[in-house]
Amino acid sequence: MMFESLDHQPAHWFTLVFCALLILNLGIKTWLASRHIKHVALNRPTVPAAFSAQVSQEAHHKAADYTLSKARFGLLDMAWSSAILLGWTLFGGLDAANEWSTDVTQSLGWTAPNGIAAQLILLTSFMVISSLLELPVSAYQTFVIEQQFGFNTMNLQLWLTDLAKSTLIGAVVGLPIAALILWVMGAAGTFWWLWAWGLWMGLNLLLLLIYPTVIAPWFNKFKDLDDEALKARVTALMQRCGFTSKGLYVMDGSRRSAHANAYFTGFGASKRVVFFDTLLQKLSPTEVEAVLAHELGHFKHKHIIKRLVTMLASSLLGFALLGWLAGQTWFYMGLGVAPNLGAPNDALALLLFVMVIPLFTFFVSPVMSYFSRQHEFEADAYAKQQTNAHDLSSALLKLYEDNAATLTPDPVFVAFYYSHPPASQRLAKLQA
């Protein structure tokens, strides 16, 4: 989107809306976190009666302390993220970066069509600076909180190696995609957002397809499941459920964390079943089977398809909204950025939209969390039909304990944020 002249109509109202939403977001998040901290701290002394026979006092204390540490640091992280957002917008960070990228391309004589060179420099500088500003947060979470509670198994060298690999993959994959999206934004006319959405979704589906075999092995080692008894049990379960996969794999999750998990990855015919090595160490074969039956329940109830359709619809609405906002001068000026005159503003519009839209979508998160929890209940019910409910209950309790998930979260906090039901609700339904 190009502007030949600026309409200097006041953008104060949008600035006020932005500031009001930011303050409201901060207020609600702080209130929710404070409730959660208070509720967990009050229930720390005693193991809930429903779990007194299975969970030790020591494990309960560890889960409470781990939750409190993460929640308190989350308040600082929230304040830091808000300061970064203000720095990029009203305090002029993005405006300065835009001017700098334009100056660089002019001084180097780069005249790519639609000003794509300057826009890619702007996107790259934004991503680099944002990543650097987030590094202290990531480092503290890994080497202080996770380390303190015995979950981190990474050293600094591995952490830096992962960072370098992520940066390289982001550049190799992300920059061509960004260039293609920017080209569509500048060349496809009034309904560029529809073409950009189709391109974006196609690229996302492609990444889902190639991730298991091309990207994931950069970070972890995968080997075939060599426990023949467990393999036979799992294969029989998948045959009962009418599910096929490209293989059963064990991932060296213990290289980075003591947390345990299992998941499906890939799309269509490329689906794989992946077990963390930590999971296989902690659960019995019948418990592993029950956990896998839960994951199969998501496929049986078409939860993956439903989430994909939701993503398709929401991203289409997002691109349509971006298509409208990109042509409004108040959108830029209200956020502290002067749009380019006679030059494309596509990258500016994209970055501002990505930064500001979470302030609006935050209020939808309780609805999304609710449906996600319902999906988990449905998957549990399916696993209960296919395997022994006691095995799933036992496995879930071990995972809650090993991952130090608190047994006493604040109910309002749960309603707003939790994508999985808390242990008390989940186990109660299984035992009903």
C-alpha positions in Angstrom: 0.0 0.0 0.0 1.4 3.4 -1.0 0.4 6.9 0.0 1.0 9.9 -2.2 0.2 12.3 0.7 -0.7 11.9 4.3 -4.1 12.7 5.6 -3.3 14.4 8.8 -6.7 13.7 10.4 -6.2 13.1 14.1 -5.2 9.6 15.0 -5.5 10.3 18.7 -8.6 8.2 19.1 -6.8 5.1 17.8 -3.8 5.9 20.1 -6.3 6.1 23.0 -7.9 2.8 22.0 -4.5 1.2 21.8 -3.4 2.5 25.2 -6.7 1.6 26.8 -6.5 -2.0 25.5 -2.9 -2.3 26.6 -3.8 -1.1 30.1 -6.9 -3.4 30.2 -4.8 -6.4 29.1 -2.2 -5.7 31.7 -4.8 -5.2 34.4 -6.7 -8.5 33.7 -3.5 -10.5 33.3 -2.1 -9.2 36.6 -5.3 -9.9 38.3 -5.5 -13.4 37.0 -1.8 -14.1 37.9 -2.3 -12.7 41.4 -5.3 -14.8 42.0 -3.4 -17.9 40.8 -0.4 -17.1 43.0 -2.5 -16.6 46.0 -4.6 -19.7 45.5 -1.6 -22.0 44.9 0.3 -20.5 47.9 -2.8 -21.0 50.2 -3.1 -24.6 49.2 0.6 -25.4 49.3 0.8 -26.8 52.9 -1.6 -29.8 52.3 -2.0 -32.3 49.6 -5.7 -32.3 48.4 -7.6 -35.1 49.9 -8.3 -36.8 46.5 -4.6 -37.2 45.9 -3.3 -37.8 49.5 -2.8 -41.5 48.8 -0.8 -41.1 45.6 1.1 -37.8 45.8 3.7 -37.1 48.5 3.9 -33.9 50.5 7.3 -33.2 48.9 6.0 -33.6 45.3 3.0 -31.3 46.2 5.4 -28.6 47.6 7.6 -28.8 44.5 4.7 -28.4 42.1 3.4 -25.4 44.1 6.8 -23.8 44.3 7.5 -24.4 40.6 4.1 -22.9 39.7 4.7 -19.9 41.9 8.2 -19.2 40.4 6.8 -19.3 36.9 3.8 -17.2 37.7 5.9 -14.5 39.5 8.4 -14.4 36.7 5.5 -14.3 34.2 4.5 -10.9 35.7 7.9 -9.5 35.0 7.9 -11.0 31.5 4.5 -9.4 30.9 5.8 -6.0 31.9 8.9 -6.4 29.8 6.8 -7.4 26.7 4.5 -4.4 27.2 7.6 -2.1 27.4 8.9 -3.6 24.2 5.5 -3.1 22.4 5.5 0.6 23.5 9.1 0.9 22.4 8.3 -0.3 18.9 5.1 1.7 18.5 4.5 5.0 20.4 8.1 5.5 21.4 9.2 5.4 17.8 11.2 2.2 17.4 9.5 0.9 14.3 9.4 4.4 12.7 13.2 4.7 13.2 13.8 1.2 11.9 11.7 2.0 8.8 13.7 5.1 8.1 17.0 3.3 8.6 16.0 0.4 6.2 15.0 3.0 3.5 18.3 4.8 3.9 20.3 1.6 3.7 18.6 0.5 0.4 19.1 4.0 -1.1 22.7 4.2 -0.1 23.4 0.7 -1.6 21.4 1.4 -4.7 19.1 -1.6 -4.3 16.0 -1.0 -6.4 14.1 -4.2 -6.1 10.5 -4.2 -7.5 7.8 -2.9 -5.0 10.6 -1.8 -2.6 10.9 -5.4 -1.3 14.6 -5.0 -0.4 13.9 -2.2 2.1 10.9 -4.1 3.5 12.9 -7.3 3.9 15.6 -5.3 5.7 12.9 -3.8 8.0 11.5 -7.3 8.8 14.9 -8.7 9.4 16.0 -5.9 11.7 12.7 -6.2 13.6 13.1 -9.9 14.1 16.8 -9.7 15.1 16.2 -6.9 17.7 13.1 -8.6 19.0 14.9 -11.9 19.4 17.8 -10.2 21.3 15.4 -8.5 23.6 13.7 -11.8 24.4 16.9 -13.7 25.0 17.3 -12.8 28.7 13.7 -14.1 29.3 14.5 -17.4 27.6 17.8 -17.8 29.4 16.3 -17.1 32.8 13.5 -19.5 32.3 15.9 -22.3 31.2 19.0 -21.7 33.4 17.3 -20.4 36.6 13.7 -21.6 36.9 14.0 -25.0 35.1 17.4 -25.5 36.5 16.3 -24.8 40.1 13.6 -27.5 39.9 15.7 -30.1 38.2 14.1 -30.0 34.8 16.8 -28.4 32.6 19.3 -30.8 31.2 20.8 -28.4 28.6 24.2 -26.7 29.0 25.0 -23.3 27.5 26.6 -24.7 24.4 23.6 -26.7 23.5 21.3 -23.7 24.2 23.4 -21.5 21.9 23.6 -24.2 19.3 19.8 -24.5 19.3 19.6 -20.7 19.0 21.9 -20.7 16.0 20.0 -23.5 14.3 16.7 -21.7 14.9 18.0 -18.5 13.5 19.4 -20.2 10.4 16.2 -22.1 9.7 14.2 -18.9 10.3 16.3 -17.1 7.7 16.3 -19.9 5.1 12.6 -20.6 5.4 11.2 -17.3 6.7 12.9 -14.8 4.4 11.7 -16.3 1.1 8.2 -16.7 2.5 8.2 -13.1 3.7 9.4 -11.9 0.2 6.7 -13.9 -1.5 4.0 -12.5 0.9 5.3 -8.9 0.4 5.3 -9.4 -3.4 1.7 -10.6 -3.3 0.7 -7.7 -1.1 2.2 -5.2 -3.6 1.2 -6.9 -6.9 -2.2 -8.6 -6.4 -4.4 -5.5 -6.3 -7.3 -4.8 -4.0 -7.9 -8.4 -2.9 -4.2 -9.1 -2.3 -5.2 -10.3 1.2 -7.2 -13.2 -0.2 -4.2 -14.4 -2.4 -1.8 -13.8 0.5 -4.0 -15.9 2.8 -4.1 -18.8 0.3 -0.4 -18.6 -0.1 0.2 -18.5 3.7 -2.0 -21.5 4.4 -0.4 -23.5 1.6 3.0 -22.8 3.0 1.9 -23.7 6.5 0.5 -27.1 5.3 3.8 -27.7 3.4 5.8 -27.0 6.6 3.5 -29.5 8.5 4.3 -32.0 5.9 8.1 -31.6 5.9 8.7 -30.8 9.6 9.1 -34.4 10.8 11.7 -35.4 8.3 13.5 -32.1 7.4 13.4 -29.7 10.4 12.9 -31.8 13.6 16.1 -33.9 13.1 18.1 -30.7 13.2 17.3 -30.4 16.9 16.7 -34.0 18.1 17.7 -37.5 17.3 14.9 -40.0 16.4 15.3 -43.7 16.5 12.8 -46.5 15.9 11.0 -47.9 18.9 13.0 -51.0 19.7 10.9 -52.4 22.6 9.2 -55.2 20.7 6.6 -55.9 23.3 5.6 -52.2 23.6 5.7 -51.9 19.8 3.3 -54.8 19.4 1.0 -53.4 22.0 1.0 -49.9 20.4 0.5 -51.3 16.9 -2.4 -53.4 18.0 -4.0 -50.3 19.6 -3.6 -48.3 16.4 -5.1 -51.1 14.3 -8.1 -51.3 16.7 -8.6 -47.5 16.3 -8.1 -47.6 12.5 -5.0 -45.4 12.6 -1.9 -45.7 10.5 1.4 -43.9 10.8 4.8 -43.7 9.1 6.5 -45.2 12.1 7.0 -45.3 15.9 9.9 -43.2 17.1 11.7 -42.4 20.3 13.1 -38.8 20.7 16.0 -37.8 22.9 14.0 -35.3 24.9 16.2 -35.9 27.9 19.0 -33.9 26.2 17.1 -30.7 27.0 14.5 -31.3 29.7 13.4 -33.9 32.2 9.7 -33.2 31.2 8.0 -36.1 29.5 5.6 -36.2 26.6 4.4 -38.0 23.5 2.9 -36.6 20.3 1.9 -37.1 16.7 3.7 -35.0 14.1 3.3 -34.5 10.4 0.3 -34.3 8.2 -1.6 -36.8 6.1 0.5 -39.7 5.1 3.6 -38.3 6.9 2.1 -38.7 10.4 4.6 -40.1 13.0 4.1 -41.3 16.6 6.9 -39.8 18.8 7.7 -40.8 22.4 10.0 -38.8 24.5 12.7 -41.1 26.0 11.8 -39.6 29.4 8.2 -40.8 29.0 9.2 -44.4 28.3 11.4 -44.3 31.4 8.6 -43.2 33.7 5.5 -45.1 32.4 4.7 -48.8 32.3 3.8 -50.3 28.8 0.1 -50.2 29.7 0.3 -46.6 30.8 2.1 -45.7 27.5 -0.7 -47.4 25.6 -3.3 -45.4 27.5 -1.5 -42.1 26.8 -1.3 -43.0 23.1 -5.0 -43.9 23.1 -5.7 -40.4 24.4 -3.8 -38.9 21.4 -5.7 -41.2 19.1 -8.9 -39.9 20.6 -8.1 -36.5 19.2 -8.0 -38.0 15.7 -11.1 -40.1 16.2 -13.1 -37.0 17.2 -11.5 -35.0 14.4 -10.1 -32.4 16.8 -7.1 -31.8 14.5 -9.4 -31.1 11.6 -11.6 -28.8 13.7 -8.5 -26.8 14.9 -7.2 -26.6 11.3 -10.6 -25.3 10.1 -10.6 -22.8 13.0 -7.1 -21.6 12.0 -8.2 -21.3 8.3 -11.2 -19.2 9.2 -9.4 -17.0 11.8 -6.4 -16.4 9.6 -8.8 -15.4 6.7 -10.5 -12.9 8.9 -7.1 -11.7 10.0 -5.8 -11.2 6.5 -9.1 -9.4 5.5 -8.7 -7.0 8.5 -5.1 -6.4 7.6 -6.1 -5.7 4.0 -8.4 -2.9 5.3 -6.0 -1.5 7.9 -3.1 -1.3 5.6 -4.9 1.5 3.6 -5.7 3.6 6.7 -3.3 6.3 7.6 -4.6 6.5 11.2 -3.6 2.9 11.7 0.1 3.8 11.2 0.0 7.3 12.8 -2.0 6.2 15.8 0.7 3.7 16.6 3.6 6.2 16.3 4.7 5.4 12.7 4.7 7.7 9.7 3.7 5.7 6.6 6.0 6.0 3.6 5.0 8.5 0.9 5.0 7.0 -2.6 6.6 3.8 -1.4 5.1 0.5 -0.1 4.0 0.2 3.5 3.3 -3.5 3.4 5.9 -4.6 5.9 5.0 -1.8 8.2 1.3 -2.8 8.1 2.2 -6.4 8.7 4.5 -5.7 11.7 2.0 -3.3 13.3 -0.8 -5.8 12.9 1.1 -8.7 14.3 2.1 -6.6 17.4 -1.3 -5.1 18.1 -3.8 -7.8 17.2 -3.0 -9.9 20.4 -4.5 -7.0 22.5 -7.8 -7.8 20.8 -7.6 -11.6 20.5 -6.7 -11.9 24.2 -10.4 -11.6 25.1 -11.2 -14.6 22.9 -8.7 -16.9 24.7 -11.2 -18.1 27.4 -13.5 -19.4 24.6 -10.6 -21.2 22.9 -9.3 -22.6 26.2 -12.8 -23.9 27.0 -13.1 -25.9 23.7 -9.6 -27.2 24.1 -10.4 -28.6 27.5 -13.6 -30.2 26.2 -11.5 -31.9 23.5 -9.2 -33.2 26.2 -12.2 -34.7 28.0 -13.4 -36.3 24.8 -10.0 -37.8 24.1 -9.8 -39.1 27.7 -13.3 -40.7 27.3 -12.1 -42.4 24.0 -8.9 -43.7 25.7 -11.1 -45.1 28.5 -13.0 -47.1 25.9 -9.9 -48.4 24.2 -7.7 -49.1 27.3 -8.0 -49.4 31.0 -9.1 -46.1 32.7 -6.9 -46.9 35.7 -3.8 -47.0 33.5 -4.7 -43.6 32.0 -5.4 -42.2 35.5 -2.1 -43.6 36.7 -0.2 -42.3 33.7 -1.7 -38.8 34.0 -0.9 -38.6 37.7 2.7 -39.6 37.1 3.0 -36.9 34.4 1.4 -34.3 36.5 3.8 -35.2 39.3 6.9 -35.5 37.2 6.2 -32.2 35.4 5.4 -30.5 38.7 2.0 -29.4 37.6 0.1 -27.9 40.5 -2.9 -29.8 41.8 -4.5 -26.6 43.1 -4.7 -24.0 40.3 -7.0 -21.0 40.7 -10.4 -21.9 38.9 -10.6 -18.5 37.2 -7.1 -18.8 36.0 -7.9 -22.3 34.7 -11.0 -21.0 32.8 -9.0 -18.3 31.1 -5.7 -20.0 30.2 -5.7 -23.8 30.7 -5.8 -25.7 27.4 -5.9 -29.0 29.4 -8.2 -29.6 32.4 -6.6 -29.6 35.8 -5.8 -32.9 37.4 -8.7 -32.9 39.8 -11.3 -32.5 37.0 -9.7 -34.9 34.6 -9.1 -37.7 37.0 -12.6 -37.3 38.5 -14.2 -37.8 35.1 -12.0 -40.9 34.4 -12.9 -42.5 37.7 -16.6 -41.7 37.3 
